Amino acid sequence: MSEPLRNPEQILRRLEWTVIRRLDGLLHGDYRTLFRGFGLDLADLREYQYHDDVRHIDWNVTARLATPYVREYHEDRDVTAWFLLDLSPSLDFGSREMRKRGVSSDFVTVLARLLSRHGNRVGALFYGDRVDTVIPARSGRRHVLHILHTMLSRPQRSRSGATDLKVLLQTAFALMARRSLVFVVSDFVSAPGWEEPLARLALRHEIVAVRLYDPLELELPDLGLVTIQDAETSEQVLVDTHDRRFRKRFAFIAEQREKSLRSAFRQAGVDALELSTDDNLIDAILRFADLRKRRSQLAGGGSLPQHLEAIQ
């Protein structure tokens, strides 16, 4: 993944050649499992025939007509996907070439293109210090370019208020009536209180929390005296990273935050995909595919493979 390119068409073409083409070879027929619909639509009623599933008998119609009738359904194969995009200033951090904002745009572009080229619709909500942009769900390559262009053309804020993901999640709940596949793409550096709205949203939709992070946020190396600046308030503090006790306290606090985040995701009943600035995007999509397979197996009442049971 690389950030210097700012032209949406060039970025999408690069990702199509370097990521999507490779995924086509790795995923094969798994696209159907990844992007299947969520429900069944009633298509027709007809008289019961031998070998029909008795669970599909419509007992109300059967009682009225004194003849067994069964319901026929069409599977809803189309998916509507939404990207809830946290684009607050903290996403401008990155200890190497890639920033969290760049990881976000690459991930969203690839997933949106994979979804839209299979006939599904994708939409997006944009949050800076409030929800300021909503792109309705549509399909097609041009629509993916529109989402990417909107992400890239947003002015960078040097200072803002504290991020409040609760606002983004509550807005999404009010906006999205139809059951959808929802990606919450954020570093989850936020004011408290977003956990309950996330759990509420998960009751209606299938949620994937895409948590962005940089390795430097988990552990500090010995760099001597370093000035650290808050990306959202621009406040600065001078710290001595040569102090082993300071580095140990920093790592402990980061570990506690990691545990708290994972616990919040579990309690909300959402899948979590962790995505680092030094991550390989193809590996990340394959991890997402694994999440979807596991979710599909659980929904179908099947048991997980032994190596996946250990993860739960």
Secondary structure, 3 states (H helix, E strand, C coil): CCCCCCCHHHHHHHHHHHHHHHHHHHHHHHHHHHCCCCCEEEEEEEECCCCCCHHHECHHHHHHHCCCEEEEEEECCCCEEEEEEECCHHHHCCCCCCCHHHHHHHHHHHHHHHHHCCCCEEEEEEECCCEEEEEEEECCHHHHHHHHHHHHCCCCCCCCCCCCHHHHHHHHHHHCCCCCEEEEEECCCCCCCCHHHHHHHHHHCEEEEEEEECHHHCCCCCCCEEEEECCCCCCEEEEECCCHHHHHHHHHHHHHHHHHHHHHHHHHCCEEEEEECCCCHHHHHHHHHHHHHHHHHHHCCCCCCHHHHCCC
